[in-house]
Amino acid sequence: MIDPTEVPSLLITRLLFQSTPMIWVLDDLHLTSQEFQTQLLSVFQGCPSLQLIVTTRNSTVFEQALPVGGIGMTLIGSDELAFTMDEMLTLLGYGRNAESIELADRLHRATNGHVLASRLAVAKFRDAGPAAAYRMLDGRVQEHTRALATQYLPEFVTEQERQFACAVALCPELSIELAEALLPKKFDSWALVRDFESRGFGRITVRGSVELFQLHALIRAALVSEAPKVLGSRDMQYVRAKAFELLEGTADPVALFRVALDGDLDDKVFAFFARNFSELSLVRTRECLTAVEQISNERLYRGWQLALVYAVLLVEDIAKPSARSRSLARHAMKNLDRAAQPPQGAESLMLSLARFTVSRVVRDWEQAGPNVDQFLEDLRAFQATQQEGDPTLWFAVLLQTMLTKLLCGDLPGVLAIAPQLATDSHPARRLHTHGQLSFVHAYRGDILIASRHLREISSSFTPAGWESSIRSVGWQLGGALVLANAGQPGEAHRQLEMNLPELARVEYWPAVLWTKARLRFLAGDAAAGLAELTAESRSLVDYPISPWWRERLRVVRAELFLAVGDLASARFETQQLSKSADVQLIDASVSLASGDLEHAFQLVTSVRTNRDATTAEAVQALLLRSVIKAHLGHENTARQRANEAMHAIGRSGNRMPLSMLPFSELQRLRAMLPATAWIEPVSSPLKFDVSPVSLTVRERDVLKQLASPRGLDAIAAELYVSSNTLKTHLRSIYRKLGAADRHEAVRLATERGVY
């Protein structure tokens, strides 16, 4: 090391023998005396080619005297003496993926942004890659940083001043209200803060109408290391509790989250996490995980709040919860079940939210539905008692209830929650909300409404990388269905394949599989769709899925089987499913392909009275009724139903239901309608012809028996009919199916899905 008193003579020697332009860096000039700065200035006079780069926390002789003799100077002040997170990412040079962001966060916390400490740490693992860097980023970096930070400890006039400075260092920032809470009333706390600013310890800024003081990051790091000796654990806990109480809404949520963890405020963590969920979990998951991972297991399992928060963070970017997250969630639920139920109020509401969160974490969709309904009911009751409550506090949670409704298959519930988020101005949440709603409306067949939500997103600012992130999946699916409706299902499928995140990270992967299968159907690639759906379903076989979405995947699989002409498999897929509208419609389509018009008509009639039918399902039912009526000779009724369907298609903007009719029946409908009323389908993937086969109930019973190896006499005995009566039924069956014998009748019935 060079003695500072030797620097001027060394500089003079170098300057005398240097003929080319030079750049000199004077680091931490504020640490030198005014006399020493004056000496340096006299050395630099008369060197017009000299360029100076000066780092300092406060004013120096150089700033007051320069420019002198043409010397150029770049001043790096207090704000720039520590690396920001963005600068840390640039320094690492690994890109901006999740792993690099987590590494940058850990390095930033280890070095407090100290430029030299950060550069030394990065120099050790720059070429090793992120994985090796994690192993190197250990106590040695923190130890080195602490050693460097000691040079930033300011001098204090009184012990009271030192104690106050250490208290300020424990807070992310300082408001006037918080400053007054940290000093006895006889002191003018804010005057002391202004003195700190004048001495270069930090800076006062105004946010909104609130004055806030923030220490220089390196001074703060030095003071934090001194705080245990100066304040003691009890006072440190008091400071952090006050900061947590008074700074919410102004300070950085992640910084306050760390304050809560450092201050052992475990009983307040979950409510804070819920109120700031968008920032803490959706946007800055890695930073929060880094903070929580420092907590011991004993403390994690001491109550339920920390355990549940940790579990939520662990599952944020994955579809299948890990064993660790399940264990934490189960522990939280056991504690919740043991907790006494408080009277209706904020505490009761938090417990209700916690139960909903547990079912969300473990992906228990059958329990999540009732839990979210209970929470929404409790929230309404709580808000009714709050005359001046802030509804914005619940926007982040409401977005999660909406997503849960979608995952459970309660699409009307999604739409019921949406109006409550209409005034949410948070940019990331607005994108997420509009994305979900675009998909829900497109799925239901309301294409014009879905398009409005897509336009909201396209006219908004979207952060870099958002369009291929997990948060954008709803938007991608909604956009794909709208593009398919415009006549480009193949292109829509290609874009999904190119932009979607890995399915294992997508929580509503069933919606992805359903959309891709529907796009394959519309593009006329049913065989490829079946192969793709089968392969991806197998790869995710043990991933959580709600009963509703499991049923939707079976229905879309049946549609693909129908498109490839495998009626028996199509009918098999819908066996033992609910009587929902889409199940009845695919059964009706299979019956139509089998020629069983009577059964098909019964099914579509029941859809007409189904209040839960979507817009698309109602239109499809009208189209099928028109086809059946036309085959039965009721031309006027058929034309009327077709007109109703075309009007409904015009109102919704959804042409996709037309593709659920075979090509020959589309031609029949086109012929019976005026040219001005006809709307072209997206595509015509179904190629079967409708050949009516009207079997009586008894004939169906006989047909089922024919598949068995028993002889005709045994079948007649089983059905309690004579041999002659059985033969009469057989002749009728053969005629209606166009079969020559028993074996051909069984084959044709199987192929046409008559069974």
ZAMAR-201698 format. One line per field, with one value per residue (C-alpha): residue number from 1; residue in one letter; chain; x negated, y negated, z. Coordinates in steps of 0.02 Angstrom, whole numbers, always signed. Last residue first. Example, Ala and Ser with C-alpha at 12.3 -4.5 7.8 and 13.67 -1.06 7.14 Angstrom:
<drendos>
k = 2 1;
r = S A;
c = A A;
x = -684 -615;
y = +53 +225;
z = +357 +390;
</drendos>
This chain:
<drendos>
k = 755 754 753 752 751 750 749 748 747 746 745 744 743 742 741 740 739 738 737 736 735 734 733 732 731 730 729 728 727 726 725 724 723 722 721 720 719 718 717 716 715 714 713 712 711 710 709 708 707 706 705 704 703 702 701 700 699 698 697 696 695 694 693 692 691 690 689 688 687 686 685 684 683 682 681 680 679 678 677 676 675 674 673 672 671 670 669 668 667 666 665 664 663 662 661 660 659 658 657 656 655 654 653 652 651 650 649 648 647 646 645 644 643 642 641 640 639 638 637 636 635 634 633 632 631 630 629 628 627 626 625 624 623 622 621 620 619 618 617 616 615 614 613 612 611 610 609 608 607 606 605 604 603 602 601 600 599 598 597 596 595 594 593 592 591 590 589 588 587 586 585 584 583 582 581 580 579 578 577 576 575 574 573 572 571 570 569 568 567 566 565 564 563 562 561 560 559 558 557 556 555 554 553 552 551 550 549 548 547 546 545 544 543 542 541 540 539 538 537 536 535 534 533 532 531 530 529 528 527 526 525 524 523 522 521 520 519 518 517 516 515 514 513 512 511 510 509 508 507 506 505 504 503 502 501 500 499 498 497 496 495 494 493 492 491 490 489 488 487 486 485 484 483 482 481 480 479 478 477 476 475 474 473 472 471 470 469 468 467 466 465 464 463 462 461 460 459 458 457 456 455 454 453 452 451 450 449 448 447 446 445 444 443 442 441 440 439 438 437 436 435 434 433 432 431 430 429 428 427 426 425 424 423 422 421 420 419 418 417 416 415 414 413 412 411 410 409 408 407 406 405 404 403 402 401 400 399 398 397 396 395 394 393 392 391 390 389 388 387 386 385 384 383 382 381 380 379 378 377 376 375 374 373 372 371 370 369 368 367 366 365 364 363 362 361 360 359 358 357 356 355 354 353 352 351 350 349 348 347 346 345 344 343 342 341 340 339 338 337 336 335 334 333 332 331 330 329 328 327 326 325 324 323 322 321 320 319 318 317 316 315 314 313 312 311 310 309 308 307 306 305 304 303 302 301 300 299 298 297 296 295 294 293 292 291 290 289 288 287 286 285 284 283 282 281 280 279 278 277 276 275 274 273 272 271 270 269 268 267 266 265 264 263 262 261 260 259 258 257 256 255 254 253 252 251 250 249 248 247 246 245 244 243 242 241 240 239 238 237 236 235 234 233 232 231 230 229 228 227 226 225 224 223 222 221 220 219 218 217 216 215 214 213 212 211 210 209 208 207 206 205 204 203 202 201 200 199 198 197 196 195 194 193 192 191 190 189 188 187 186 185 184 183 182 181 180 179 178 177 176 175 174 173 172 171 170 169 168 167 166 165 164 163 162 161 160 159 158 157 156 155 154 153 152 151 150 149 148 147 146 145 144 143 142 141 140 139 138 137 136 135 134 133 132 131 130 129 128 127 126 125 124 123 122 121 120 119 118 117 116 115 114 113 112 111 110 109 108 107 106 105 104 103 102 101 100 99 98 97 96 95 94 93 92 91 90 89 88 87 86 85 84 83 82 81 80 79 78 77 76 75 74 73 72 71 70 69 68 67 66 65 64 63 62 61 60 59 58 57 56 55 54 53 52 51 50 49 48 47 46 45 44 43 42 41 40 39 38 37 36 35 34 33 32 31 30 29 28 27 26 25 24 23 22 21 20 19 18 17 16 15 14 13 12 11 10 9 8 7 6 5 4 3 2 1;
r = Y V G R E T A L R V A E H R D A A G L K R Y I S R L H T K L T N S S V Y L E A A I A D L G R P S A L Q K L V D R E R V T L S V P S V D F K L P S S V P E I W A T A P L M A R L R Q L E S F P L M S L P M R N G S R G I A H M A E N A R Q R A T N E H G L H A K I V S R L L L A Q V A E A T T A D R N T R V S T V L Q F A H E L D G S A L S V S A D I L Q V D A S K S L Q Q T E F R A S A L D G V A L F L E A R V V R L R E R W W P S I P Y D V L S R S E A T L E A L G A A A D G A L F R L R A K T W L V A P W Y E V R A L E P L N M E L Q R H A E G P Q G A N A L V L A G G L Q W G V S R I S S E W G A P T F S S S I E R L H R S A I L I D G R Y A H V F S L Q G H T H L R R A P H S D T A L Q P A I A L V G P L D G C L L K T L M T Q L L V A F W L T P D G E Q Q T A Q F A R L D E L F Q D V N P G A Q E W D R V V R S V T F R A L S L M L S E A G Q P P Q A A R D L N K M A H R A L S R S R A S P K A I D E V L L V A Y V L A L Q W G R Y L R E N S I Q E V A T L C E R T R V L S L E S F N R A F F A F V K D D L D G D L A V R F L A V P D A T G E L L E F A K A R V Y Q M D R S G L V K P A E S V L A A R I L A H L Q F L E V S G R V T I R G F G R S E F D R V L A W S D F K K P L L A E A L E I S L E P C L A V A C A F Q R E Q E T V F E P L Y Q T A L A R T H E Q V R G D L M R Y A A A P G A D R F K A V A L R S A L V H G N T A R H L R D A L E I S E A N R G Y G L L T L M E D M T F A L E D S G I L T M G I G G V P L A Q E F V T S N R T T V I L Q L S P C G Q F V S L L Q T Q F E Q S T L H L D D L V W I M P T S Q F L L R T I L L S P V E T P D I M;
c = A A A A A A A A A A A A A A A A A A A A A A A A A A A A A A A A A A A A A A A A A A A A A A A A A A A A A A A A A A A A A A A A A A A A A A A A A A A A A A A A A A A A A A A A A A A A A A A A A A A A A A A A A A A A A A A A A A A A A A A A A A A A A A A A A A A A A A A A A A A A A A A A A A A A A A A A A A A A A A A A A A A A A A A A A A A A A A A A A A A A A A A A A A A A A A A A A A A A A A A A A A A A A A A A A A A A A A A A A A A A A A A A A A A A A A A A A A A A A A A A A A A A A A A A A A A A A A A A A A A A A A A A A A A A A A A A A A A A A A A A A A A A A A A A A A A A A A A A A A A A A A A A A A A A A A A A A A A A A A A A A A A A A A A A A A A A A A A A A A A A A A A A A A A A A A A A A A A A A A A A A A A A A A A A A A A A A A A A A A A A A A A A A A A A A A A A A A A A A A A A A A A A A A A A A A A A A A A A A A A A A A A A A A A A A A A A A A A A A A A A A A A A A A A A A A A A A A A A A A A A A A A A A A A A A A A A A A A A A A A A A A A A A A A A A A A A A A A A A A A A A A A A A A A A A A A A A A A A A A A A A A A A A A A A A A A A A A A A A A A A A A A A A A A A A A A A A A A A A A A A A A A A A A A A A A A A A A A A A A A A A A A A A A A A A A A A A A A A A A A A A A A A A A A A A A A A A A A A A A A A A A A A A A A A A A A A A A A A A A A A A A A A A A A A A A A A A A A A A A A A A A A A A A A A A A A A A A A A A A A A A A A A A A A A A A A A A A A A A A A A A A A A A A A A A A A A A A A A A A A A A A A A A A A A A A A A A A A A A A A A A A A A A A A A A A A A A A A;
x = +3689 +3725 +3548 +3538 +3389 +3462 +3633 +3550 +3447 +3590 +3704 +3566 +3551 +3738 +3764 +3785 +3780 +3855 +3878 +4065 +4092 +3986 +4077 +4249 +4202 +4132 +4289 +4396 +4273 +4293 +4482 +4468 +4351 +4476 +4443 +4387 +4231 +4111 +4212 +4201 +4014 +3992 +4091 +3987 +3820 +3706 +3537 +3586 +3588 +3763 +3829 +3801 +3895 +4044 +4059 +4043 +4183 +4291 +4264 +4307 +4170 +4179 +4030 +4021 +3871 +3780 +3622 +3452 +3318 +3292 +3144 +3243 +3151 +3175 +3357 +3427 +3575 +3738 +3873 +3834 +3831 +4008 +4021 +4080 +3931 +3802 +3881 +3868 +3686 +3647 +3729 +3614 +3459 +3497 +3549 +3432 +3345 +3499 +3466 +3303 +3380 +3381 +3413 +3532 +3675 +3646 +3637 +3801 +3884 +3818 +3886 +4058 +4060 +4014 +4152 +4281 +4220 +4235 +4409 +4462 +4382 +4459 +4419 +4339 +4168 +4195 +4251 +4090 +3980 +4071 +4062 +3875 +3852 +3954 +3855 +3692 +3752 +3796 +3628 +3532 +3627 +3593 +3719 +3745 +3932 +3959 +4132 +4065 +3936 +4079 +4147 +3975 +3976 +4153 +4119 +3964 +4062 +4196 +4072 +3977 +3883 +3718 +3641 +3791 +3768 +3584 +3635 +3765 +3636 +3519 +3660 +3711 +3534 +3517 +3680 +3638 +3724 +3574 +3456 +3484 +3450 +3388 +3224 +3309 +3424 +3275 +3184 +3333 +3354 +3177 +3202 +3044 +3147 +3253 +3094 +3038 +3204 +3191 +3019 +3099 +3227 +3096 +2994 +3147 +3182 +3008 +3035 +3191 +3115 +2973 +2795 +2638 +2490 +2466 +2509 +2412 +2302 +2448 +2563 +2429 +2413 +2600 +2641 +2504 +2554 +2738 +2699 +2591 +2738 +2858 +2755 +2901 +2847 +3003 +2965 +2781 +2836 +2955 +2816 +2699 +2833 +2873 +2689 +2658 +2813 +2751 +2581 +2661 +2515 +2385 +2209 +2217 +2287 +2124 +2166 +2274 +2199 +2156 +2286 +2419 +2368 +2379 +2552 +2617 +2539 +2633 +2796 +2789 +2968 +3009 +3082 +2910 +2835 +2963 +2926 +2738 +2758 +2856 +2724 +2580 +2666 +2701 +2519 +2447 +2407 +2301 +2184 +2165 +2251 +2181 +2000 +1973 +2113 +2279 +2342 +2527 +2615 +2588 +2655 +2816 +2833 +2830 +2968 +3074 +3041 +3109 +3270 +3288 +3248 +3383 +3373 +3355 +3173 +3142 +3222 +3116 +2958 +2974 +3022 +2862 +2755 +2851 +2819 +2633 +2603 +2697 +2600 +2433 +2485 +2564 +2710 +2850 +3015 +3095 +3037 +3205 +3290 +3189 +3249 +3415 +3328 +3212 +3359 +3449 +3291 +3293 +3175 +3069 +2918 +3022 +3093 +2917 +2860 +3002 +2963 +2782 +2835 +2943 +2791 +2690 +2838 +2872 +2778 +2853 +3022 +2961 +3087 +3178 +3342 +3268 +3408 +3471 +3291 +3283 +3445 +3388 +3219 +3300 +3405 +3253 +3156 +3295 +3305 +3116 +3121 +3265 +3169 +2998 +3059 +3091 +2942 +2815 +2667 +2557 +2527 +2706 +2778 +2661 +2704 +2892 +2858 +2748 +2880 +3008 +2881 +2846 +3033 +3052 +2911 +2985 +3160 +3291 +3255 +3098 +3099 +2977 +2824 +2804 +2864 +2749 +2601 +2636 +2660 +2490 +2404 +2491 +2433 +2251 +2251 +2333 +2203 +2060 +2134 +2141 +2301 +2338 +2375 +2218 +2175 +2256 +2243 +2095 +2154 +2323 +2241 +2127 +2277 +2367 +2222 +2193 +2375 +2410 +2314 +2151 +2120 +2019 +1929 +1865 +1825 +1706 +1732 +1602 +1711 +1842 +1734 +1676 +1856 +1911 +1780 +1825 +2011 +1994 +2136 +2275 +2230 +2177 +2243 +2411 +2433 +2417 +2577 +2558 +2376 +2420 +2560 +2442 +2295 +2379 +2366 +2186 +2123 +1953 +1870 +1756 +1905 +2014 +1872 +1845 +2027 +2005 +1862 +1967 +2113 +2004 +2052 +2204 +2361 +2298 +2173 +2253 +2284 +2133 +2020 +2092 +2066 +1890 +1845 +1920 +1825 +1663 +1700 +1720 +1569 +1441 +1420 +1235 +1158 +1297 +1304 +1121 +1144 +1299 +1196 +1068 +1203 +1296 +1138 +1118 +1298 +1299 +1435 +1612 +1718 +1900 +2004 +2186 +2288 +2278 +2105 +1986 +1802 +1680 +1505 +1373 +1224 +1146 +1123 +1263 +1379 +1339 +1374 +1543 +1578 +1528 +1651 +1779 +1757 +1776 +1739 +1847 +1971 +1855 +1790 +1850 +2036 +1996 +1891 +2034 +2155 +2030 +2003 +1846 +1793 +1760 +1746 +1606 +1485 +1596 +1576 +1387 +1392 +1500 +1379 +1230 +1317 +1362 +1179 +1129 +1020 +1022 +887 +950 +917 +877 +702 +783 +875 +720 +699 +885 +876 +733 +830 +987 +887 +799 +965 +1018 +1045 +925 +1054 +1183 +1055 +1032 +1214 +1213 +1066 +882 +811 +863 +831 +685 +694 +875 +826 +689 +805 +942 +822 +753 +923 +1008 +1186 +1230 +1095 +1190 +1362 +1308 +1227 +1386 +1493 +1375 +1382 +1573 +1579 +1458 +1565 +1726 +1654 +1581 +1414 +1260 +1149 +1121 +1082 +1240 +1343 +1258 +1293 +1477 +1476 +1396 +1210 +1149 +1057 +1183 +1307 +1168 +1084 +979 +905 +824 +687 +602 +446 +447 +329 +445 +626 +633 +608 +768 +789 +606 +610 +740 +929 +999 +1006 +859 +799 +690 +647 +515 +459 +287 +242 +241 +108 +60 +146 +153 +21 +104 +268 +185 +115 +286 +366 +236 +277 +464 +436 +461 +607 +717 +603 +675 +589 +482 +472 +346 +368 +215 +174 +1 -164 -190 -363 -319 -147 -219 -343 -212 -92 -222 -259 -73 -41 -177 -67 +64 -61 -59 +0;
y = +2463 +2366 +2297 +2309 +2426 +2533 +2546 +2588 +2728 +2800 +2800 +2878 +3021 +3053 +3057 +2956 +2782 +2622 +2553 +2526 +2686 +2793 +2725 +2758 +2936 +2965 +2902 +3024 +3164 +3126 +3133 +3303 +3370 +3318 +3177 +3174 +3070 +3199 +3341 +3260 +3237 +3421 +3474 +3358 +3432 +3353 +3281 +3104 +2958 +3006 +2970 +2782 +2784 +2872 +2737 +2602 +2686 +2685 +2497 +2466 +2431 +2277 +2271 +2107 +2092 +1931 +1918 +1911 +1782 +1680 +1557 +1421 +1257 +1084 +1089 +963 +860 +870 +740 +635 +791 +833 +996 +1171 +1208 +1155 +1273 +1422 +1379 +1372 +1542 +1618 +1543 +1621 +1500 +1453 +1328 +1216 +1199 +1107 +952 +845 +658 +666 +567 +633 +813 +788 +719 +868 +991 +911 +922 +1107 +1138 +1054 +1149 +1316 +1270 +1227 +1384 +1511 +1665 +1770 +1742 +1553 +1562 +1654 +1525 +1377 +1457 +1480 +1297 +1237 +1350 +1281 +1104 +1144 +1228 +1078 +957 +1069 +1191 +1171 +1137 +1306 +1299 +1296 +1427 +1547 +1522 +1563 +1731 +1782 +1735 +1845 +1992 +1977 +1947 +2109 +2109 +2158 +1990 +1905 +2011 +1960 +1777 +1795 +1874 +1728 +1608 +1697 +1692 +1507 +1464 +1549 +1714 +1778 +1912 +2098 +2134 +1984 +2060 +2224 +2133 +2057 +2224 +2309 +2168 +2179 +2073 +1968 +1813 +1908 +1966 +1783 +1732 +1873 +1807 +1635 +1714 +1812 +1654 +1561 +1699 +1685 +1496 +1514 +1647 +1527 +1570 +1599 +1673 +1861 +1894 +1743 +1837 +1951 +1804 +1731 +1891 +1923 +1743 +1740 +1906 +1859 +1689 +1766 +1877 +1729 +1617 +1533 +1360 +1344 +1509 +1463 +1296 +1385 +1502 +1353 +1265 +1417 +1452 +1271 +1268 +1427 +1340 +1217 +1208 +1189 +1235 +1418 +1356 +1268 +1089 +1056 +954 +1070 +1206 +1074 +984 +1145 +1184 +1012 +1032 +1195 +1121 +975 +937 +785 +904 +983 +811 +782 +953 +920 +748 +819 +954 +830 +705 +841 +897 +722 +738 +893 +789 +787 +619 +547 +557 +369 +284 +251 +73 +73 +55 +238 +291 +192 +254 +434 +393 +322 +476 +589 +486 +507 +693 +737 +925 +985 +1029 +858 +772 +872 +847 +658 +649 +733 +616 +462 +508 +546 +385 +285 +372 +322 +140 +111 -5 +103 +14 +160 +288 +304 +319 +480 +581 +634 +676 +799 +875 +903 +998 +1116 +1245 +1269 +1194 +1046 +1018 +1025 +891 +778 +809 +763 +599 +564 +584 +455 +334 +347 +194 +92 +97 -28 -27 -187 -115 +54 +167 +213 +250 +389 +472 +465 +537 +679 +728 +719 +828 +957 +966 +986 +1128 +1217 +1216 +1253 +1416 +1503 +1412 +1479 +1396 +1411 +1223 +1177 +1286 +1200 +1027 +1053 +1101 +948 +833 +895 +872 +695 +656 +713 +599 +449 +471 +601 +670 +776 +962 +1044 +1111 +1299 +1315 +1172 +1257 +1418 +1318 +1234 +1401 +1470 +1319 +1338 +1524 +1493 +1359 +1476 +1624 +1512 +1440 +1483 +1338 +1237 +1051 +995 +1162 +1124 +947 +1011 +1141 +1009 +899 +1049 +1097 +918 +900 +1068 +1065 +1136 +1238 +1103 +1057 +1233 +1252 +1104 +949 +903 +981 +847 +705 +796 +849 +668 +614 +758 +722 +542 +519 +641 +676 +513 +384 +462 +529 +362 +373 +562 +551 +418 +528 +679 +592 +514 +659 +692 +519 +592 +424 +493 +577 +422 +310 +430 +411 +224 +228 +338 +215 +62 -76 -191 -86 +1 -115 -145 +30 +118 -26 -22 +166 +149 +16 +113 +271 +174 +100 +274 +348 +219 +42 +2 +176 +257 +101 +100 +221 +123 -38 +26 +89 -77 -172 -63 -83 -273 -305 -342 -486 -509 -667 -630 -732 -605 -538 -675 -632 -655 -586 -487 -497 -642 -760 -873 -722 -672 -851 -841 -682 -771 -911 -773 -703 -867 -794 -819 -694 -547 -474 -322 -366 -542 -468 -351 -496 -599 -453 -346 -216 -29 -35 +49 -88 -220 -132 -131 -319 -351 -256 -352 -520 -475 -425 -602 -687 -544 -491 -391 -205 -187 -114 +28 +81 +156 +281 +319 +351 +473 +568 +569 +637 +768 +824 +907 +863 +993 +1131 +1019 +964 +1144 +1153 +977 +1006 +1036 +900 +753 +851 +769 +603 +590 +587 +457 +349 +356 +315 +167 +97 +123 +169 +226 +359 +515 +445 +393 +563 +652 +540 +563 +752 +749 +641 +757 +910 +824 +775 +603 +638 +718 +561 +547 +361 +329 +418 +315 +155 +200 +240 +71 +61 -55 -221 -292 -374 -450 -540 -495 -659 -660 -792 -878 -984 -1140 -1241 -1228 -1174 -1153 -1245 -1206 -1030 -990 -1058 -925 -910 -748 -560 -554 -462 -563 -525 -647 -680 -757 -834 -1011 -970 -1143 -1118 -934 -949 -1101 -1005 -860 -974 -1056 -884 -844 -1003 -968 -798 -634 -512 -618 -570 -393 -342 -462 -389 -467 -469 -515 -599 -553 -636 -563 -596 -749 -680 -520 -613 -738 -597 -507 -668 -698 -517 -504 -576 -443 -307 -179 +0;
z = -1470 -1630 -1636 -1825 -1827 -1688 -1771 -1936 -1859 -1757 -1910 -2015 -1890 -1884 -2072 -2230 -2151 -2222 -2047 -2062 -2159 -2044 -1891 -1966 -2015 -1840 -1754 -1855 -1813 -1627 -1643 -1729 -1594 -1460 -1339 -1156 -1194 -1119 -1195 -1368 -1344 -1298 -1451 -1561 -1505 -1379 -1426 -1372 -1495 -1550 -1376 -1396 -1561 -1480 -1347 -1480 -1578 -1422 -1399 -1581 -1707 -1817 -1931 -2026 -2143 -2101 -2205 -2121 -2168 -2009 -2024 -2114 -2079 -2004 -2060 -2185 -2127 -2226 -2200 -2354 -2464 -2412 -2314 -2366 -2478 -2349 -2222 -2342 -2383 -2199 -2181 -2313 -2231 -2062 -1923 -1779 -1893 -1883 -1695 -1737 -1817 -1659 -1681 -1533 -1608 -1786 -1726 -1632 -1790 -1889 -1760 -1760 -1950 -1943 -1816 -1930 -2084 -1993 -1932 -2109 -2182 -2063 -2168 -2030 -2108 -2104 -1922 -1878 -1966 -1887 -1715 -1739 -1784 -1635 -1517 -1587 -1555 -1374 -1350 -1418 -1305 -1155 -1082 -894 -910 -994 -1075 -1253 -1206 -1165 -1341 -1412 -1324 -1371 -1552 -1559 -1487 -1620 -1761 -1733 -1899 -1819 -1869 -1787 -1631 -1627 -1645 -1507 -1392 -1433 -1390 -1230 -1164 -1212 -1121 -957 -919 -822 -887 -866 -1050 -1148 -1208 -1260 -1383 -1473 -1469 -1554 -1678 -1747 -1903 -1888 -1845 -1718 -1631 -1622 -1547 -1420 -1369 -1346 -1229 -1131 -1107 -1045 -918 -843 -838 -732 -619 -576 -627 -524 -618 -610 -793 -857 -983 -1023 -1061 -1175 -1276 -1291 -1338 -1470 -1547 -1548 -1624 -1758 -1807 -1798 -1911 -2000 -1940 -1831 -1743 -1718 -1644 -1525 -1470 -1439 -1337 -1230 -1196 -1145 -1035 -950 -922 -803 -685 -821 -763 -817 -984 -1029 -1077 -1231 -1372 -1517 -1489 -1462 -1622 -1723 -1654 -1704 -1876 -1900 -1835 -1959 -2012 -1905 -1775 -1763 -1727 -1589 -1517 -1519 -1441 -1296 -1269 -1278 -1164 -1035 -1047 -1022 -836 -871 -980 -1169 -1199 -1037 -1094 -1089 -993 -1082 -1099 -1140 -1309 -1354 -1184 -1197 -1376 -1313 -1189 -1330 -1436 -1299 -1299 -1488 -1475 -1349 -1380 -1201 -1231 -1309 -1159 -1036 -1139 -1155 -971 -915 -1020 -965 -783 -808 -903 -772 -634 -711 -735 -562 -601 -530 -568 -662 -534 -445 -614 -650 -499 -578 -743 -655 -561 -728 -780 -631 -704 -547 -635 -693 -519 -450 -574 -519 -335 -371 -453 -301 -189 -286 -291 -104 -40 -183 -94 +38 +180 +226 +289 +330 +395 +221 +172 +302 +244 +62 +110 +209 +58 -55 +69 +78 -112 -121 +3 -86 -251 -176 -100 -266 -341 -217 -303 -146 -147 -192 -54 +69 +1 +26 +206 +228 +155 +281 +421 +360 +356 +536 +588 +495 +567 +612 +784 +802 +763 +882 +791 +788 +607 +557 +638 +545 +385 +402 +428 +274 +174 +230 +188 +20 -22 +22 -75 -228 -300 -483 -601 -562 -559 -396 -309 -193 -154 -94 +18 +95 +135 +212 +324 +377 +429 +511 +675 +741 +583 +496 +657 +686 +502 +513 +407 +275 +139 +172 +106 -51 -84 -75 -202 -318 -314 -367 -492 -448 -267 -186 -309 -346 -169 -81 +23 +40 +95 +224 +293 +295 +379 +531 +655 +600 +648 +695 +655 +519 +435 +446 +385 +241 +189 +207 +80 -34 -21 -67 +52 +34 +57 +211 +296 +467 +535 +461 +513 +688 +703 +636 +762 +908 +857 +851 +1022 +1097 +1007 +1064 +1001 +980 +979 +875 +762 +707 +560 +509 +516 +389 +271 +284 +243 +89 +31 +55 +181 +125 +185 +135 +120 +77 -48 -188 -158 -103 -83 +59 +26 +117 +232 +136 +284 +223 +218 +396 +450 +364 +463 +624 +583 +552 +727 +820 +991 +1147 +1076 +1105 +941 +840 +831 +767 +627 +581 +562 +463 +345 +341 +214 +209 +399 +498 +445 +526 +693 +672 +634 +787 +899 +829 +854 +1033 +1060 +1013 +881 +757 +632 +484 +457 +271 +296 +393 +235 +156 +296 +296 +109 +129 +261 +154 +6 +112 +187 +26 -157 -226 -230 -311 -440 -495 -551 -626 -745 -706 -819 -709 -548 -459 -552 -498 -314 -341 -445 -313 -171 -270 -316 -148 -198 -23 -51 +4 -33 -207 -235 -183 -294 -442 -420 -414 -570 -659 -619 -675 -844 -878 -963 -886 -893 -706 -719 -820 -687 -551 -647 -652 -465 -429 -398 -262 -275 -399 -280 -176 -319 -469 -534 -706 -721 -867 -838 -947 -837 -689 -709 -565 -401 -301 -368 -336 -157 -116 -92 -23 -54 -175 -329 -447 -628 -689 -869 -895 -1063 -993 -860 -794 -629 -579 -442 -364 -355 -268 -133 -109 -87 +47 +142 +129 +209 +120 +144 +29 -117 -113 -277 -377 -552 -672 -861 -963 -1128 -1198 -1150 -976 -898 -795 -751 -676 -566 -510 -469 -363 -269 -237 -181 -47 +91 +53 +103 -36 +0;
</drendos>
